[in-house]
Amino acid sequence: MATKNFQSQHLNMSKIYQSILFFIISFYASNAFSGSVNDDWSVWLSNTYQTDFGGSKYLAFLELAPRTRNDNAEFSQSIVRPLIGYKLTEKLQIGLSYTWQGEYSQQADFDLATNDAMQQLQWIDNLTPQLNFQYRFRLEQRFFAHEDDIGHRMRHRVRFVYSLTDSNAYLIAADELFVYFNSIDEGRLSHSVQTGVNQNRTYLGVGYKLTPELNIDTGYQLQYVHNYGTADLVNHVWLTNVNVNF
């Protein structure tokens, strides 16, 4: 019986990963021939802190995320994202957030930082004892520096975490699609804020539960940024997530 259950779980995992792989290949293949692209290499670090206040329905969350660019030679941006949330059910959560996305340059410092209001819906479910699934939907209202127009963007993320048998280690796979609802046709944002697909991020990593409250995962993320009237960006990211739950 145990062997049959393992084979069934393995088959389900194979189907899931095949579906993810097909979507990823289809997306990047469709964009690979859309025009010229620029390649970059960067390092992202995400520190997250989350609590449900001892098992209540209320949630509090904070993300701090510094990032680099230009082949990891320059500091690029820093993200500060606090969120308050509520558990509608054991699996379904809603949240409201503010995000400060500090775009850094030596000339302007953080003068071009973006301020976002964000609404979030998240579904978390254990498909099997070893396989956890998350779907996250976000709506963002983006207030750009020195710009009167507001950018409206949605984000869809699917995430799978597979815990290895008799181990604190786990495998993780995630994909997130960003889509703008409106366009800014003039100024410095005209190449990036346009109706349609903005970017896609695909992440594959390995993690370890250091304690019940602390886990860390690290791996490779491929970020494809679709620009308009200029070259797209393919960003090769080494991403590390440090997650604290209390």
N, C-alpha and C positions, 0 to 999 in steps of 0.2 A: 504493500500500500504506500509506504514511504517513497519507494522508487517511482511509482506511478505519479505521485504528487510532485516529485522533483521534476520528472519528465514533462508533466503538464505545465509547471511553472516555467521551465526552461523554454518550452514551445511558445508560451505566451510572451515571454521576454523577447524571444527571437522575432515574433511578429511585430511587437511594439518597436523594437530597434530598426526593423526593416522599414516600417512606416515612417519613422523619423528620418532615416537615411534617405528614403525616396523623396520626402518633402525638401530636405536640405539640398540634395543634388539637383532637384528640379528648380529650386529657387536660384541657386548660384549659377546653374547652367544657363538659365534664361537671362541672367544679367551679365554673364561673362562676355557676350558678344554685343552688348548694347553700346559700347564705346570704349575709349581709353580709360585705364584705371591707374591709380597711384597706390603703391604698396608702402605700408609702414609696420613698425614693430613697437609694441608698447607693453608696459606692465601696469596692471590695475590691482589695487588692494581694496577690498570691501570689508569693513568692520560693522557688524550688526549686533544690536542689543534689543532683546524682546522679552516682555513679561506679560503674564495674564493676572498679575496681582494675587498669586496663590490659588489659581483655579477659578477665578471669576470669569464672567462673560466679557469683561473689558480688557482691551489690549493696548499696550504702548510699545512703540518701535522707534529705533533710531539707527540710521545708516550714516557712516562716515567713510568716504571713498576718494582717496587721492589717486591720480592717474598720470602717466607720462606719455610722450609722443616723440616723433622724429628719431626712430630707432632707439628708444629709451634714453635719449640724450637730454631731453628737456622735460621739466614739469609742465603738465598740460592743464589740468583742472582739478578741482576739489568739489565733492558733492556732500552736502549736509541735508539729510532727509528725515525729519521727525514725522511720526504718524500715530494717530489714535484710532483704535478699531473696536469692533463689537462682534461677538460670535452669535450669529443668528441661529445656527445649529452647531452640532459637533463638527460638521464638515465645512460649513459655509460662513465666511467672514466678510465684513465690509470695513472700509477705513477711509479716513480723510487725512490728507498730508499736505505739507508745504515743502518745497525743494528749492534749495539754493545751489545753483550750478555755477561755480566760479570758474570762468574761462580765463586762464592766466597767460599773460605775455609780459616780456620785460618792458615793452613800451607803455602798455596801458595798465599793467598790474591786473587787478580784478574789476576794472571799470566796465567790462562787457559781460558781467555776470547775468545769468538768467534766473528769474524767480517764477516758480511754477506752483499753481494750485492743482491738487490731484485727488481724484476719487478712485477707490480701489474695491474690486470684488475678487475674492479668492476662495477656491474650492480645494480642500485637502482631503485625500482619501487613501486608505491602504487597500490597494487592489488585491494583494496577497499579504501574508505575514512578512514577506521580505521586500515587497515592491510598494513604494509610496508614490502617489501621483498628485501633482499640483497643477491647477490651472489658475492663472492670474490675469485679470483684465483691469487696465488702467485708462482713465481719461485725464488728460492734462490740458490746462489752460496756461500757456507759456507767455510770460511777460518779459520781452527782450529789452536790453538796455538801448536807449536812444531810438526806440521804435514805438510808434503809436498803435500799430496793429498787434493783435493777440494771436498767437499760434495755437490751434486746436489739434491735439494729437491723441490717438489711441494706441495702446500697446497690448498685445496678446502674448502671453508666455505659457508654455507647457514645460513641465519639469518632472523627471523621473529619478527616484533614488532607490537603488537596489542594495540592500544590506547583505553582505557576504555571510554565509553560514558560519556560526561559532566564531565570530570575529567582530571587532568594533569598527572594521573598515567597511566602506561602501563605495559604490560607483554612482556617478551622477551624470545625467544628460539633460540639456535644456535648450530650448529655442524660443527666441522672442522676436516678434515682428512689430515694427513701428510704422504707423500710417498717419499722415496729416490729412485733415479735413478741409484745409484752406491754404491759400497761397499768399506770399508776400512778394510782389513783383518788382520792387525797386530796392536799391540799397544793398548792404553787405549780406543780407539774408536771402536774396532772390535766387541764389543757386541751391539753397538747402531747404527752405520752407516752401514747398509746393505740394498741391493736392496729390495724394497718392503715397506710394511706398517711400518711406524715409530711410529705413535701414533694417537690417536683420542681424541678430546675434545668435551664434550657435556655440554651445559650450559642452565639452566633454572633460570630466575630471574624476579624481579619486579623493575620498575623504576618510577621516578617522574621528571617532568619538573619543575625545580625551577624557571627558567626564560626562555625566548625564546633563550637565549644564553647558558644556563647551565642546564644540566640534570645529574642525577646519577641513576645507577641501581646496584643492588646487588643480589646475589643468589648463588646457588650451581653449581659447575662444576666438572664433573667426567672426569679425564684425565687417559687414558689407554696408557701406553708406552710399546711397544713391543720390547723386547730385544732378542738377539740371543746367545745361549749358557749359559744364566744365567736367573734368574727369571725376569718375567715381573713386571711392576710397576702399581699399581692402586692407583692413587693419588686423594684424596677427597679434593677439593679446595673450600674455601669460597672466591668468587671473587667479587670485587667491582670496577665498572667503573665510573670515574668522567670525563665527557665530556664537553669541552668548545668550542663553535662555535662562531666566530666573523667575 
